[in-house]
Amino acid sequence: MKILGVSLGTKNGNNDTMCRVALEAAKEKGAEIEFIHLHDWNIDYCSGCVACSRGLVMGKGMICTRKDDFAAFYDKLVEADGVLIVDPIFESGGTGLFHSITDRMGPGHDTGMLLMLDGKLKEQGKEGLNPRLFQQKAISFIGIGGSDWAVRTETDHAMFAMSPGWKVVNNEFFSWSKDIIMQDDKIARVQEIGRNLVDAAQYIIDNNIMIPGSENVDLWKGEEGACPHCHGNNFYIFPGTNHAVCELCGLEGHLELKDGAMKLVADPELGPVGQEWHCHDLVSGKAAHGADIFENESRLMELNKDETFKARKAHYTAVCAPTPAPSKQ
């Protein structure tokens, strides 16, 4: 069994150190370990060209116009049985680099979209995708911050696991942790997170759990969250109501105070969005989302042939030219 640790902090800083603390604990439980300092890798931002989604829905394959190290990084993620990502907290949430890898992960690596591609390839008499892409995976996140501005971190981080549909084991942040290497209680917790990841990965291996069909598998080892589905604690509350949507999994319902704690109570009367099958991390929810994307992309492709559409694009393109970057002048 292999556990991959990924640090997005400065070289040999707190994030690298805590990632290695967790990896050491994983190794002591018998896991093979690997460490990546992601700043050493060339990871570009997503340009939003939608080549990935079009390639998947049209059965052409996994396509990305960015020619950097992300494909190799994704392969490392796929090869691992468990993944730990340790990310510094700059402004209350995930870093820019973390958001870049999250953007690059989806929709081009969304399990629902990959299942669609797999089916189309086989319909064409071609070999399907690597079955390893559909193996369930355990993943944990740690955020390390120098102050108490950290409350967006959990949601930002767990978004990375949404597209592939991987199971989150721990998702925690440590505030006031510039000196975390000297805080024994936090070191002990990071070690526990490493051991939890090994146990979860082993459970997946022992039971040969695939992403399709793993809707009811819960490997969560953190504190119970306000969302009954993903344990999330961040919600968009519709103005003037207690109607809320989980910013992570998309489940909708009403926030209610139960036993002294605020909980989201799912509401099926809201339609599919109020039912767990529609949540973003489940294959059933991804299928619904994929159908919407396919319809949207098809409509846009047809619009590109429309003369009114082309005239409007030409008009607004001519309004002003972009200012060139000083480095390119």
ZADO-1210 file (C-alpha; in nm, 4 decimals, padded with zeros to 6 digits):
<atoms>
<atom x="00.0000" y="00.0000" z="00.0000" code="MET" pos="1"/>
<atom x="00.1262" y="00.3438" z="-00.0906" code="LYS" pos="2"/>
<atom x="00.0577" y="00.6780" z="00.0758" code="ILE" pos="3"/>
<atom x="00.1465" y="00.9931" z="-00.1172" code="LEU" pos="4"/>
<atom x="00.2117" y="01.3143" z="00.0741" code="GLY" pos="5"/>
<atom x="00.1945" y="01.6463" z="-00.1094" code="VAL" pos="6"/>
<atom x="00.3123" y="01.9744" z="00.0433" code="SER" pos="7"/>
<atom x="00.2307" y="02.3144" z="-00.1041" code="LEU" pos="8"/>
<atom x="00.4371" y="02.5197" z="00.1394" code="GLY" pos="9"/>
<atom x="00.7891" y="02.6608" z="00.1320" code="THR" pos="10"/>
<atom x="01.0679" y="02.4060" z="00.1001" code="LYS" pos="11"/>
<atom x="01.1402" y="02.2417" z="00.4372" code="ASN" pos="12"/>
<atom x="00.8915" y="02.4737" z="00.6063" code="GLY" pos="13"/>
<atom x="00.6024" y="02.3800" z="00.8350" code="ASN" pos="14"/>
<atom x="00.3950" y="02.2178" z="00.5616" code="ASN" pos="15"/>
<atom x="00.6795" y="01.9980" z="00.4383" code="ASP" pos="16"/>
<atom x="00.7588" y="01.9038" z="00.7980" code="THR" pos="17"/>
<atom x="00.4023" y="01.8145" z="00.8988" code="MET" pos="18"/>
<atom x="00.3533" y="01.6197" z="00.5767" code="CYS" pos="19"/>
<atom x="00.6600" y="01.4152" z="00.6676" code="ARG" pos="20"/>
<atom x="00.5346" y="01.3735" z="01.0249" code="VAL" pos="21"/>
<atom x="00.2170" y="01.2111" z="00.8887" code="ALA" pos="22"/>
<atom x="00.4132" y="01.0066" z="00.6354" code="LEU" pos="23"/>
<atom x="00.6457" y="00.8748" z="00.9056" code="GLU" pos="24"/>
<atom x="00.3420" y="00.7581" z="01.1040" code="ALA" pos="25"/>
<atom x="00.2035" y="00.5940" z="00.7888" code="ALA" pos="26"/>
<atom x="00.5346" y="00.4202" z="00.7254" code="LYS" pos="27"/>
<atom x="00.5392" y="00.2874" z="01.0808" code="GLU" pos="28"/>
<atom x="00.2052" y="00.1209" z="01.0028" code="LYS" pos="29"/>
<atom x="00.3626" y="-00.0575" z="00.7067" code="GLY" pos="30"/>
<atom x="00.2791" y="00.1757" z="00.4174" code="ALA" pos="31"/>
<atom x="00.5172" y="00.2661" z="00.1374" code="GLU" pos="32"/>
<atom x="00.5469" y="00.6440" z="00.1304" code="ILE" pos="33"/>
<atom x="00.6279" y="00.9104" z="-00.1269" code="GLU" pos="34"/>
<atom x="00.6649" y="01.2854" z="-00.0807" code="PHE" pos="35"/>
<atom x="00.6113" y="01.5643" z="-00.3334" code="ILE" pos="36"/>
<atom x="00.7001" y="01.9290" z="-00.2747" code="HIS" pos="37"/>
<atom x="00.4589" y="02.0651" z="-00.5338" code="LEU" pos="38"/>
<atom x="00.6431" y="02.3931" z="-00.5919" code="HIS" pos="39"/>
<atom x="00.9185" y="02.1828" z="-00.7524" code="ASP" pos="40"/>
<atom x="00.6695" y="02.0789" z="-01.0200" code="TRP" pos="41"/>
<atom x="00.5564" y="02.2957" z="-01.3084" code="ASN" pos="42"/>
<atom x="00.1811" y="02.3319" z="-01.2495" code="ILE" pos="43"/>
<atom x="00.0045" y="02.5907" z="-01.4629" code="ASP" pos="44"/>
<atom x="-00.3374" y="02.7412" z="-01.3980" code="TYR" pos="45"/>
<atom x="-00.6468" y="02.6248" z="-01.5853" code="CYS" pos="46"/>
<atom x="-00.7249" y="02.8490" z="-01.8832" code="SER" pos="47"/>
<atom x="-01.0920" y="02.7501" z="-01.9023" code="GLY" pos="48"/>
<atom x="-01.0606" y="02.6359" z="-02.2633" code="CYS" pos="49"/>
<atom x="-01.3067" y="02.3438" z="-02.1947" code="VAL" pos="50"/>
<atom x="-01.1017" y="02.1076" z="-02.4148" code="ALA" pos="51"/>
<atom x="-01.1123" y="01.8545" z="-02.1303" code="CYS" pos="52"/>
<atom x="-01.4912" y="01.8440" z="-02.0944" code="SER" pos="53"/>
<atom x="-01.5472" y="01.8434" z="-02.4706" code="ARG" pos="54"/>
<atom x="-01.2942" y="01.5645" z="-02.5159" code="GLY" pos="55"/>
<atom x="-01.4711" y="01.3518" z="-02.2564" code="LEU" pos="56"/>
<atom x="-01.8313" y="01.4043" z="-02.3691" code="VAL" pos="57"/>
<atom x="-01.7344" y="01.3549" z="-02.7362" code="MET" pos="58"/>
<atom x="-01.5430" y="01.0338" z="-02.6643" code="GLY" pos="59"/>
<atom x="-01.2082" y="01.1692" z="-02.7815" code="LYS" pos="60"/>
<atom x="-01.0136" y="01.1030" z="-02.4614" code="GLY" pos="61"/>
<atom x="-00.8531" y="01.2899" z="-02.1722" code="MET" pos="62"/>
<atom x="-00.7344" y="01.6158" z="-02.3263" code="ILE" pos="63"/>
<atom x="-00.5624" y="01.9172" z="-02.1714" code="CYS" pos="64"/>
<atom x="-00.4060" y="02.2040" z="-02.3637" code="THR" pos="65"/>
<atom x="-00.1655" y="02.2815" z="-02.0769" code="ARG" pos="66"/>
<atom x="00.1664" y="02.1078" z="-02.1337" code="LYS" pos="67"/>
<atom x="00.3151" y="02.0945" z="-01.7872" code="ASP" pos="68"/>
<atom x="00.3593" y="01.8469" z="-01.4999" code="ASP" pos="69"/>
<atom x="-00.0059" y="01.8112" z="-01.4006" code="PHE" pos="70"/>
<atom x="-00.0638" y="01.4919" z="-01.6008" code="ALA" pos="71"/>
<atom x="00.2341" y="01.3316" z="-01.4255" code="ALA" pos="72"/>
<atom x="00.1063" y="01.4603" z="-01.0904" code="PHE" pos="73"/>
<atom x="-00.2372" y="01.3122" z="-01.1591" code="TYR" pos="74"/>
<atom x="-00.0729" y="00.9787" z="-01.2401" code="ASP" pos="75"/>
<atom x="00.0991" y="00.9889" z="-00.9000" code="LYS" pos="76"/>
<atom x="-00.2367" y="01.0508" z="-00.7326" code="LEU" pos="77"/>
<atom x="-00.3973" y="00.7624" z="-00.9200" code="VAL" pos="78"/>
<atom x="-00.1130" y="00.5237" z="-00.8345" code="GLU" pos="79"/>
<atom x="-00.1395" y="00.5968" z="-00.4610" code="ALA" pos="80"/>
<atom x="-00.3865" y="00.4225" z="-00.2328" code="ASP" pos="81"/>
<atom x="-00.4059" y="00.7194" z="00.0030" code="GLY" pos="82"/>
<atom x="-00.3227" y="01.0876" z="-00.0465" code="VAL" pos="83"/>
<atom x="-00.2408" y="01.3586" z="00.2062" code="LEU" pos="84"/>
<atom x="-00.2297" y="01.7230" z="00.0981" code="ILE" pos="85"/>
<atom x="-00.0778" y="01.9805" z="00.3347" code="VAL" pos="86"/>
<atom x="-00.1387" y="02.3419" z="00.2366" code="ASP" pos="87"/>
<atom x="-00.0433" y="02.6733" z="00.4007" code="PRO" pos="88"/>
<atom x="-00.3242" y="02.9166" z="00.4830" code="ILE" pos="89"/>
<atom x="-00.2637" y="03.2643" z="00.3417" code="PHE" pos="90"/>
<atom x="-00.6073" y="03.4297" z="00.3398" code="GLU" pos="91"/>
<atom x="-00.8464" y="03.2051" z="00.5345" code="SER" pos="92"/>
<atom x="-00.8583" y="02.9329" z="00.2669" code="GLY" pos="93"/>
<atom x="-00.6601" y="02.7278" z="00.0182" code="GLY" pos="94"/>
<atom x="-00.3589" y="02.8742" z="-00.1601" code="THR" pos="95"/>
<atom x="-00.3522" y="02.9828" z="-00.5229" code="GLY" pos="96"/>
<atom x="-00.1513" y="02.6709" z="-00.6145" code="LEU" pos="97"/>
<atom x="-00.4086" y="02.4532" z="-00.4412" code="PHE" pos="98"/>
<atom x="-00.6909" y="02.6221" z="-00.6335" code="HIS" pos="99"/>
<atom x="-00.4963" y="02.5625" z="-00.9542" code="SER" pos="100"/>
<atom x="-00.4728" y="02.1870" z="-00.8993" code="ILE" pos="101"/>
<atom x="-00.8400" y="02.1824" z="-00.7969" code="THR" pos="102"/>
<atom x="-00.9369" y="02.3614" z="-01.1191" code="ASP" pos="103"/>
<atom x="-00.7208" y="02.1239" z="-01.3206" code="ARG" pos="104"/>
<atom x="-00.8780" y="01.8212" z="-01.1503" code="MET" pos="105"/>
<atom x="-01.2242" y="01.8949" z="-01.2809" code="GLY" pos="106"/>
<atom x="-01.4112" y="01.8458" z="-01.5034" code="PRO" pos="107"/>
<atom x="-01.1339" y="01.6707" z="-01.6988" code="GLY" pos="108"/>
<atom x="-01.0852" y="01.4158" z="-01.4193" code="HIS" pos="109"/>
<atom x="-01.4409" y="01.3985" z="-01.2901" code="ASP" pos="110"/>
<atom x="-01.5399" y="01.0345" z="-01.2365" code="THR" pos="111"/>
<atom x="-01.8833" y="01.0851" z="-01.3874" code="GLY" pos="112"/>
<atom x="-01.7323" y="01.2334" z="-01.7016" code="MET" pos="113"/>
<atom x="-01.4673" y="00.9587" z="-01.7147" code="LEU" pos="114"/>
<atom x="-01.7373" y="00.6921" z="-01.6920" code="LEU" pos="115"/>
<atom x="-01.9124" y="00.8619" z="-01.9841" code="MET" pos="116"/>
<atom x="-01.5873" y="00.8543" z="-02.1839" code="LEU" pos="117"/>
<atom x="-01.5217" y="00.4918" z="-02.0880" code="ASP" pos="118"/>
<atom x="-01.8626" y="00.3946" z="-02.2222" code="GLY" pos="119"/>
<atom x="-01.8156" y="00.5876" z="-02.5459" code="LYS" pos="120"/>
<atom x="-01.4724" y="00.4306" z="-02.6091" code="LEU" pos="121"/>
<atom x="-01.6126" y="00.0806" z="-02.5632" code="LYS" pos="122"/>
<atom x="-01.9078" y="00.1640" z="-02.7887" code="GLU" pos="123"/>
<atom x="-01.6503" y="00.2510" z="-03.0568" code="GLN" pos="124"/>
<atom x="-01.4839" y="-00.0879" z="-03.0102" code="GLY" pos="125"/>
<atom x="-01.1834" y="00.0717" z="-02.8416" code="LYS" pos="126"/>
<atom x="-01.0150" y="-00.0180" z="-02.5162" code="GLU" pos="127"/>
<atom x="-01.1735" y="00.1482" z="-02.2163" code="GLY" pos="128"/>
<atom x="-00.9945" y="00.3624" z="-01.9591" code="LEU" pos="129"/>
<atom x="-00.7582" y="00.2249" z="-01.6975" code="ASN" pos="130"/>
<atom x="-00.9809" y="00.0642" z="-01.4276" code="PRO" pos="131"/>
<atom x="-00.7491" y="00.2164" z="-01.1673" code="ARG" pos="132"/>
<atom x="-00.9138" y="00.5527" z="-01.2451" code="LEU" pos="133"/>
<atom x="-01.2327" y="00.4184" z="-01.0902" code="PHE" pos="134"/>
<atom x="-01.0740" y="00.2716" z="-00.7775" code="GLN" pos="135"/>
<atom x="-01.1922" y="00.4467" z="-00.4628" code="GLN" pos="136"/>
<atom x="-00.9244" y="00.6441" z="-00.2796" code="LYS" pos="137"/>
<atom x="-00.8727" y="00.7766" z="00.0721" code="ALA" pos="138"/>
<atom x="-00.7612" y="01.1391" z="00.0942" code="ILE" pos="139"/>
<atom x="-00.6933" y="01.3778" z="00.3823" code="SER" pos="140"/>
<atom x="-00.6161" y="01.7485" z="00.4051" code="PHE" pos="141"/>
<atom x="-00.4263" y="01.9631" z="00.6511" code="ILE" pos="142"/>
<atom x="-00.4138" y="02.3413" z="00.6507" code="GLY" pos="143"/>
<atom x="-00.1480" y="02.5218" z="00.8527" code="ILE" pos="144"/>
<atom x="-00.1942" y="02.8894" z="00.9342" code="GLY" pos="145"/>
<atom x="-00.0135" y="03.1563" z="01.1281" code="GLY" pos="146"/>
<atom x="-00.3314" y="03.3157" z="01.2649" code="SER" pos="147"/>
<atom x="-00.6991" y="03.2359" z="01.3189" code="ASP" pos="148"/>
<atom x="-00.8039" y="03.3372" z="00.9657" code="TRP" pos="149"/>
<atom x="-00.8735" y="02.9843" z="00.8508" code="ALA" pos="150"/>
<atom x="-01.2446" y="02.9031" z="00.8391" code="VAL" pos="151"/>
<atom x="-01.2704" y="02.8667" z="00.4587" code="ARG" pos="152"/>
<atom x="-00.9941" y="02.6087" z="00.4529" code="THR" pos="153"/>
<atom x="-01.2026" y="02.2936" z="00.5029" code="GLU" pos="154"/>
<atom x="-01.4368" y="02.3651" z="00.2130" code="THR" pos="155"/>
<atom x="-01.1611" y="02.4831" z="-00.0214" code="ASP" pos="156"/>
<atom x="-00.9578" y="02.1709" z="00.0432" code="HIS" pos="157"/>
<atom x="-01.2364" y="01.9144" z="00.0219" code="ALA" pos="158"/>
<atom x="-01.3352" y="02.0537" z="-00.3184" code="MET" pos="159"/>
<atom x="-01.0271" y="01.8776" z="-00.4584" code="PHE" pos="160"/>
<atom x="-01.1868" y="01.5408" z="-00.3777" code="ALA" pos="161"/>
<atom x="-01.5232" y="01.6310" z="-00.5320" code="MET" pos="162"/>
<atom x="-01.4397" y="01.5764" z="-00.8988" code="SER" pos="163"/>
<atom x="-01.2856" y="01.2302" z="-00.8600" code="PRO" pos="164"/>
<atom x="-01.5348" y="01.1363" z="-00.5883" code="GLY" pos="165"/>
<atom x="-01.2657" y="01.0253" z="-00.3409" code="TRP" pos="166"/>
<atom x="-01.3470" y="00.9666" z="00.0244" code="LYS" pos="167"/>
<atom x="-01.2208" y="01.2283" z="00.2692" code="VAL" pos="168"/>
<atom x="-01.0848" y="01.0796" z="00.5921" code="VAL" pos="169"/>
<atom x="-00.9612" y="01.3887" z="00.7770" code="ASN" pos="170"/>
<atom x="-00.9909" y="01.7545" z="00.6819" code="ASN" pos="171"/>
<atom x="-00.8447" y="01.9845" z="00.9442" code="GLU" pos="172"/>
<atom x="-00.6671" y="02.3140" z="00.9886" code="PHE" pos="173"/>
<atom x="-00.4294" y="02.4297" z="01.2573" code="PHE" pos="174"/>
<atom x="-00.4397" y="02.7982" z="01.3529" code="SER" pos="175"/>
<atom x="-00.1605" y="02.9928" z="01.5241" code="TRP" pos="176"/>
<atom x="00.0865" y="02.7296" z="01.4073" code="SER" pos="177"/>
<atom x="00.4025" y="02.9088" z="01.3006" code="LYS" pos="178"/>
<atom x="00.5779" y="02.7001" z="01.5667" code="ASP" pos="179"/>
<atom x="00.3779" y="02.3816" z="01.5086" code="ILE" pos="180"/>
<atom x="00.6923" y="02.1675" z="01.5192" code="ILE" pos="181"/>
<atom x="00.7155" y="02.2543" z="01.8899" code="MET" pos="182"/>
<atom x="00.3462" y="02.1925" z="01.9672" code="GLN" pos="183"/>
<atom x="00.3353" y="01.8277" z="02.0722" code="ASP" pos="184"/>
<atom x="-00.0448" y="01.8039" z="02.0745" code="ASP" pos="185"/>
<atom x="-00.0620" y="01.9108" z="01.7107" code="LYS" pos="186"/>
<atom x="00.2210" y="01.6786" z="01.6103" code="ILE" pos="187"/>
<atom x="00.0328" y="01.3919" z="01.7763" code="ALA" pos="188"/>
<atom x="-00.2814" y="01.4843" z="01.5832" code="ARG" pos="189"/>
<atom x="-00.0940" y="01.4943" z="01.2523" code="VAL" pos="190"/>
<atom x="00.0505" y="01.1506" z="01.3298" code="GLN" pos="191"/>
<atom x="-00.3014" y="01.0242" z="01.3964" code="GLU" pos="192"/>
<atom x="-00.4163" y="01.1681" z="01.0638" code="ILE" pos="193"/>
<atom x="-00.1385" y="00.9710" z="00.8936" code="GLY" pos="194"/>
<atom x="-00.2449" y="00.6491" z="01.0667" code="ARG" pos="195"/>
<atom x="-00.6121" y="00.7111" z="00.9874" code="ASN" pos="196"/>
<atom x="-00.5227" y="00.7462" z="00.6206" code="LEU" pos="197"/>
<atom x="-00.3469" y="00.4084" z="00.6219" code="VAL" pos="198"/>
<atom x="-00.6453" y="00.2398" z="00.7887" code="ASP" pos="199"/>
<atom x="-00.8891" y="00.3911" z="00.5389" code="ALA" pos="200"/>
<atom x="-00.6722" y="00.2974" z="00.2405" code="ALA" pos="201"/>
<atom x="-00.6385" y="-00.0573" z="00.3723" code="GLN" pos="202"/>
<atom x="-01.0154" y="-00.0839" z="00.4101" code="TYR" pos="203"/>
<atom x="-01.0578" y="00.0183" z="00.0468" code="ILE" pos="204"/>
<atom x="-00.7993" y="-00.2376" z="-00.0665" code="ILE" pos="205"/>
<atom x="-00.9407" y="-00.5201" z="00.1454" code="ASP" pos="206"/>
<atom x="-01.2922" y="-00.4615" z="00.0160" code="ASN" pos="207"/>
<atom x="-01.1914" y="-00.3718" z="-00.3426" code="ASN" pos="208"/>
<atom x="-01.4084" y="-00.0606" z="-00.3299" code="ILE" pos="209"/>
<atom x="-01.4694" y="00.1176" z="-00.6580" code="MET" pos="210"/>
<atom x="-01.6022" y="00.4726" z="-00.6869" code="ILE" pos="211"/>
<atom x="-01.9229" y="00.3583" z="-00.8624" code="PRO" pos="212"/>
<atom x="-02.1267" y="00.1857" z="-00.5949" code="GLY" pos="213"/>
<atom x="-01.9468" y="00.3382" z="-00.2963" code="SER" pos="214"/>
<atom x="-02.2162" y="00.5930" z="-00.2192" code="GLU" pos="215"/>
<atom x="-02.2721" y="00.4607" z="00.1324" code="ASN" pos="216"/>
<atom x="-01.9061" y="00.4111" z="00.2237" code="VAL" pos="217"/>
<atom x="-01.8096" y="00.6604" z="00.4960" code="ASP" pos="218"/>
<atom x="-01.4418" y="00.6728" z="00.5951" code="LEU" pos="219"/>
<atom x="-01.4662" y="01.0052" z="00.7793" code="TRP" pos="220"/>
<atom x="-01.2561" y="01.0290" z="01.0986" code="LYS" pos="221"/>
<atom x="-01.2982" y="01.3984" z="01.1771" code="GLY" pos="222"/>
<atom x="-01.5575" y="01.5756" z="01.3883" code="GLU" pos="223"/>
<atom x="-01.9189" y="01.5516" z="01.2766" code="GLU" pos="224"/>
<atom x="-02.0054" y="01.8451" z="01.0542" code="GLY" pos="225"/>
<atom x="-02.3275" y="02.0385" z="01.0056" code="ALA" pos="226"/>
<atom x="-02.3909" y="01.8800" z="00.6632" code="CYS" pos="227"/>
<atom x="-02.5301" y="01.5268" z="00.7040" code="PRO" pos="228"/>
<atom x="-02.3707" y="01.4136" z="00.3798" code="HIS" pos="229"/>
<atom x="-02.0169" y="01.5541" z="00.3566" code="CYS" pos="230"/>
<atom x="-01.9636" y="01.6855" z="00.7133" code="HIS" pos="231"/>
<atom x="-01.9148" y="02.0332" z="00.5689" code="GLY" pos="232"/>
<atom x="-01.9571" y="02.3437" z="00.7829" code="ASN" pos="233"/>
<atom x="-01.9792" y="02.6182" z="00.5191" code="ASN" pos="234"/>
<atom x="-02.3190" y="02.7117" z="00.3731" code="PHE" pos="235"/>
<atom x="-02.4793" y="02.9691" z="00.1480" code="TYR" pos="236"/>
<atom x="-02.7907" y="03.0898" z="00.3294" code="ILE" pos="237"/>
<atom x="-03.0546" y="03.2340" z="00.1006" code="PHE" pos="238"/>
<atom x="-03.1322" y="03.5908" z="00.2193" code="PRO" pos="239"/>
<atom x="-03.4090" y="03.6213" z="00.4743" code="GLY" pos="240"/>
<atom x="-03.4569" y="03.2432" z="00.5143" code="THR" pos="241"/>
<atom x="-03.3075" y="02.9359" z="00.6777" code="ASN" pos="242"/>
<atom x="-03.2906" y="02.7739" z="00.3334" code="HIS" pos="243"/>
<atom x="-02.9272" y="02.6802" z="00.2793" code="ALA" pos="244"/>
<atom x="-02.7033" y="02.4903" z="00.0413" code="VAL" pos="245"/>
<atom x="-02.3826" y="02.3172" z="00.1450" code="CYS" pos="246"/>
<atom x="-02.1020" y="02.4934" z="-00.0383" code="GLU" pos="247"/>
<atom x="-01.9146" y="02.1646" z="-00.0670" code="LEU" pos="248"/>
<atom x="-02.1473" y="01.8836" z="-00.1753" code="CYS" pos="249"/>
<atom x="-02.4396" y="02.0995" z="-00.2930" code="GLY" pos="250"/>
<atom x="-02.7043" y="01.9392" z="-00.0698" code="LEU" pos="251"/>
<atom x="-02.9916" y="02.1793" z="-00.0025" code="GLU" pos="252"/>
<atom x="-03.2302" y="02.2009" z="00.2891" code="GLY" pos="253"/>
<atom x="-03.2903" y="02.4076" z="00.5994" code="HIS" pos="254"/>
<atom x="-03.0593" y="02.4947" z="00.8856" code="LEU" pos="255"/>
<atom x="-03.2084" y="02.3931" z="01.2166" code="GLU" pos="256"/>
<atom x="-03.0832" y="02.4009" z="01.5753" code="LEU" pos="257"/>
<atom x="-03.0756" y="02.0446" z="01.7094" code="LYS" pos="258"/>
<atom x="-02.9416" y="01.9530" z="02.0534" code="ASP" pos="259"/>
<atom x="-02.7560" y="02.2819" z="02.0694" code="GLY" pos="260"/>
<atom x="-02.5882" y="02.2385" z="01.7291" code="ALA" pos="261"/>
<atom x="-02.6794" y="02.3824" z="01.3898" code="MET" pos="262"/>
<atom x="-02.7581" y="02.1126" z="01.1346" code="LYS" pos="263"/>
<atom x="-02.8603" y="02.1078" z="00.7704" code="LEU" pos="264"/>
<atom x="-03.1787" y="01.9076" z="00.7276" code="VAL" pos="265"/>
<atom x="-03.2126" y="01.7944" z="00.3673" code="ALA" pos="266"/>
<atom x="-03.5458" y="01.8803" z="00.2054" code="ASP" pos="267"/>
<atom x="-03.6635" y="01.6513" z="-00.0790" code="PRO" pos="268"/>
<atom x="-03.9438" y="01.8985" z="-00.1526" code="GLU" pos="269"/>
<atom x="-03.6768" y="02.1238" z="-00.3073" code="LEU" pos="270"/>
<atom x="-03.6383" y="01.8659" z="-00.5844" code="GLY" pos="271"/>
<atom x="-03.3200" y="01.6745" z="-00.6759" code="PRO" pos="272"/>
<atom x="-03.0957" y="01.9309" z="-00.5000" code="VAL" pos="273"/>
<atom x="-03.2599" y="01.8388" z="-00.1695" code="GLY" pos="274"/>
<atom x="-03.1769" y="01.4688" z="-00.2036" code="GLN" pos="275"/>
<atom x="-02.8448" y="01.3023" z="-00.1286" code="GLU" pos="276"/>
<atom x="-02.8260" y="01.1144" z="-00.4593" code="TRP" pos="277"/>
<atom x="-02.7743" y="01.4530" z="-00.6276" code="HIS" pos="278"/>
<atom x="-02.4649" y="01.5460" z="-00.4213" code="CYS" pos="279"/>
<atom x="-02.1574" y="01.6435" z="-00.6223" code="HIS" pos="280"/>
<atom x="-01.9301" y="01.3656" z="-00.4939" code="ASP" pos="281"/>
<atom x="-02.1607" y="01.0775" z="-00.5922" code="LEU" pos="282"/>
<atom x="-02.1689" y="00.9138" z="-00.9351" code="VAL" pos="283"/>
<atom x="-02.5453" y="00.9670" z="-00.9466" code="SER" pos="284"/>
<atom x="-02.4995" y="01.3397" z="-00.8889" code="GLY" pos="285"/>
<atom x="-02.2166" y="01.3510" z="-01.1386" code="LYS" pos="286"/>
<atom x="-02.4357" y="01.1838" z="-01.4006" code="ALA" pos="287"/>
<atom x="-02.6967" y="01.4557" z="-01.3587" code="ALA" pos="288"/>
<atom x="-02.4282" y="01.7242" z="-01.3713" code="HIS" pos="289"/>
<atom x="-02.2622" y="01.5611" z="-01.6730" code="GLY" pos="290"/>
<atom x="-02.5907" y="01.5607" z="-01.8619" code="ALA" pos="291"/>
<atom x="-02.6261" y="01.9327" z="-01.7928" code="ASP" pos="292"/>
<atom x="-02.2694" y="01.9981" z="-01.9126" code="ILE" pos="293"/>
<atom x="-02.3258" y="01.7950" z="-02.2293" code="PHE" pos="294"/>
<atom x="-02.6408" y="01.9957" z="-02.3061" code="GLU" pos="295"/>
<atom x="-02.4647" y="02.3251" z="-02.2357" code="ASN" pos="296"/>
<atom x="-02.1588" y="02.2421" z="-02.4463" code="GLU" pos="297"/>
<atom x="-02.3770" y="02.1202" z="-02.7332" code="SER" pos="298"/>
<atom x="-02.5746" y="02.4439" z="-02.7246" code="ARG" pos="299"/>
<atom x="-02.2548" y="02.6499" z="-02.7330" code="LEU" pos="300"/>
<atom x="-02.1149" y="02.4501" z="-03.0257" code="MET" pos="301"/>
<atom x="-02.4332" y="02.5160" z="-03.2194" code="GLU" pos="302"/>
<atom x="-02.4195" y="02.8855" z="-03.1286" code="LEU" pos="303"/>
<atom x="-02.0760" y="02.9116" z="-03.2871" code="ASN" pos="304"/>
<atom x="-02.2507" y="02.8590" z="-03.6217" code="LYS" pos="305"/>
<atom x="-02.5132" y="03.1272" z="-03.5528" code="ASP" pos="306"/>
<atom x="-02.4589" y="03.4554" z="-03.7406" code="GLU" pos="307"/>
<atom x="-02.6147" y="03.6711" z="-03.4658" code="THR" pos="308"/>
<atom x="-02.3896" y="03.5107" z="-03.2079" code="PHE" pos="309"/>
<atom x="-02.0811" y="03.5662" z="-03.4245" code="LYS" pos="310"/>
<atom x="-02.1808" y="03.9283" z="-03.4886" code="ALA" pos="311"/>
<atom x="-02.2191" y="04.0000" z="-03.1170" code="ARG" pos="312"/>
<atom x="-01.8842" y="03.8386" z="-03.0402" code="LYS" pos="313"/>
<atom x="-01.7161" y="04.0443" z="-03.3115" code="ALA" pos="314"/>
<atom x="-01.8782" y="04.3659" z="-03.1880" code="HIS" pos="315"/>
<atom x="-01.7650" y="04.3292" z="-02.8268" code="TYR" pos="316"/>
<atom x="-01.4217" y="04.2002" z="-02.9241" code="THR" pos="317"/>
<atom x="-01.3705" y="04.5238" z="-03.1159" code="ALA" pos="318"/>
<atom x="-01.4635" y="04.7453" z="-02.8183" code="VAL" pos="319"/>
<atom x="-01.1108" y="04.7416" z="-02.6776" code="CYS" pos="320"/>
<atom x="-00.7915" y="04.5463" z="-02.7068" code="ALA" pos="321"/>
<atom x="-00.6240" y="04.3950" z="-02.3981" code="PRO" pos="322"/>
<atom x="-00.3263" y="04.5792" z="-02.2496" code="THR" pos="323"/>
<atom x="-00.0125" y="04.3747" z="-02.3232" code="PRO" pos="324"/>
<atom x="00.1894" y="04.2415" z="-02.0318" code="ALA" pos="325"/>
<atom x="00.5028" y="04.4480" z="-01.9642" code="PRO" pos="326"/>
<atom x="00.7132" y="04.1313" z="-01.9693" code="SER" pos="327"/>
<atom x="00.6000" y="04.0599" z="-02.3240" code="LYS" pos="328"/>
<atom x="00.6544" y="04.4057" z="-02.4714" code="GLN" pos="329"/>
</atoms>
